[in-house]
Amino acid sequence: MQIDAASSDERYQIRKLDVTDKNKGFMELLQQLTVCDSVSDEEFQKRFEELRSCGDDHVICVIEDLVLSKIVATGSVFIEKKFIRNCGKVGHVEDVVVDSSARGLQLGKKVIGFLVDHARMTGCYKVILDCSADNKAFYEKCGFKEKEIQMVKYFI
Ligand SMILES: CC(C)(COP(=O)(O)OP(=O)(O)OC[C@H]1O[C@@H](n2cnc3c(N)ncnc32)[C@H](O)[C@@H]1OP(=O)(O)O)[C@@H](O)C(=O)NCCC(=O)NCCS
């Protein structure tokens, strides 16, 4: 699909998650990323309110395709408050996914730009994320560089 920058800006609106986005395919989009069972409207609303109460410390960004009224990209950033670095703050980018039908349109880059700007604006000294080797080149295009390794312990 070829689409010029001006019509792309009109069609694809970037903003923070709204509670009504559940009805615009937000959960189905997350299912393209990882295991993500469907949740009831009540569960969604409860989690949405919890996250909203974190204010700028937890932001979920979405891109809505205004033609289809569908959420086609998302990503989140969590702001961690530390004692080191003069009580510094670090942004953690998570859950980045673009709908399979909308990849290659620079929407992923737009989401990362939104989240990085938010981390910078809230005073973070760095922003970090984990990714697969397959996505390394994408994040490099977004200005990230590889550093160290990831460790994990799952509970379930
Ligand atoms: C990875 C992902 C988010 C990229 O989103 P996208 O909207 O297709 O990427 P963009 O169109 O914004 O690409 C930006 C640049 O990165 C490049 N790029 C994107 N994915 C790439 C990849 N896997 N390998 C190499 N380059 C890649 C693009 O060619 C583009 O380059 P350009 O600026 O020179 O034109 C998307 O493919 C996706 O959702 N994948 C499945 C879920 C996933 O793996 N999420 C990441 C979890 S860490």
The ligand as an ORCA input file, in Angstrom:
! r2SCAN-3c Opt
* xyz 0 1
  C       8.397     -4.435     14.629
  C       7.182     -3.614     14.188
  C       6.602     -2.912     15.412
  C       7.631     -2.570     13.154
  O       6.538     -1.746     12.843
  P       6.352     -1.083     11.387
  O       5.277     -0.067     11.486
  O       6.175     -2.135     10.363
  O       7.769     -0.386     11.171
  P       8.036      1.011     10.438
  O       7.259      1.027      9.156
  O       7.803      2.137     11.375
  O       9.591      0.859     10.131
  C      10.540      1.877     10.440
  C      11.853      1.482      9.771
  O      12.310      0.238     10.326
  C      12.465     -0.735      9.283
  N      12.013     -2.020      9.836
  C      10.816     -2.331     10.378
  N      10.803     -3.606     10.817
  C      12.021     -4.110     10.518
  C      12.633     -5.383     10.718
  N      11.989     -6.384     11.346
  N      13.913     -5.550     10.296
  C      14.581     -4.554      9.680
  N      14.061     -3.308      9.480
  C      12.799     -3.104      9.896
  C      11.566     -0.255      8.162
  O      12.011     -0.752      6.909
  C      11.705      1.253      8.274
  O      12.908      1.666      7.663
  P      13.035      3.122      6.948
  O      12.754      4.154      8.022
  O      14.437      3.160      6.430
  O      11.969      3.142      5.881
  C       6.119     -4.522     13.501
  O       6.723     -5.253     12.469
  C       5.430     -5.485     14.424
  O       4.418     -5.125     15.052
  N       5.914     -6.732     14.533
  C       5.252     -7.763     15.341
  C       5.277     -7.475     16.816
  C       6.666     -7.212     17.366
  O       7.596     -7.964     17.077
  N       6.806     -6.140     18.157
  C       8.051     -5.712     18.741
  C       8.188     -6.217     20.127
  S       9.776     -5.802     20.803
*
